[in-house]
Amino acid sequence: MKIVIDTNIVFSALLNPCNIIGKILINGIKSSVFYSVSKLEYELNKHKDKLKNYAGYNESEYNKLLKLSLKNVHIIDNKDISQKSIDFAFETTKDIDIEDVLFVSLTHYLDAKLWTGDKKLINGLRNKGLELTITTAELLQISEDLDNEHYFIN
């Protein structure tokens, strides 16, 4: 399964690498491949100081954890996404949250699922009849690779 991850998934992993999101992102899931857009790197850099301060990381700790969190993520340059997918995503997200257009574009382009914790985006897309997203709980349900009894979702 192709899974596009958005920024809030990586934020969650960085803030608590021992939570379920961190474990999935860092360890990966067999038969699944993680992708994201290059905008992810921009957003992580933009919020780097806040993330470091909130989590109490020094520069070295943050950089190591960031590298670990992204080791299983294939970053696709925004310009490599088809215009058709960008147009679809723009029309789809313009009344939900236009900031998510590139993540939805890549999801459409790869015929993937978008792993997000953004309830506004999930509900907005689902209300339009689009099953483009996957939540952490849903990811756990379909994953045969994880021993679910060791993971807890709040």
C-alpha positions, 0 to 999 in steps of 0.5 A, a space after each residue: 500500500 502506498 501511504 502519503 504522510 502529512 506534516 502533522 504525522 511527522 510532528 507527532 513522531 518527533 514530539 513523541 517517538 515512542 507513541 504509536 505514530 512514531 513507532 509506525 513511521 520509524 519502523 515502517 510497515 511491511 507491504 507499505 511504502 511511505 511518501 510525502 511532498 517536499 513541502 514537508 521538509 519546508 514545514 519541518 524546517 519552519 517549525 524546527 525551533 518550536 519542535 525542539 523547544 517543546 520536546 526539549 531536544 538539542 540540535 543533535 538530538 533533533 537532527 538524529 530523530 528527524 533523520 530516523 523519522 524520515 528514513 522510510 519516507 520517499 520525498 517527491 518533489 512538488 514539481 513532479 506531481 501531475 497538473 491533473 492531480 494538482 487541479 483535482 486536489 485544489 478543487 477538492 481542498 479549496 473549501 476544506 484547507 488549501 494548505 493540504 493541496 500538495 499532500 492530497 495531490 500526491 495522494 491522488 497522483 500515486 493512487 495512495 492513502 493520505 495518513 493524517 490526523 487532521 480531522 477537518 481534512 478527513 471529514 471534509 474529504 469523506 463528506 465529499 465521498 472521497 476515501 483518500 485518507 487513512 487514520 492511525 487507527 485504520 492503519 493499525 486495523 489493516 496492518 498485519 505486521 503490527 502486534 496491536 496488543 502492544 499499541 494504544 491509541 488515545 
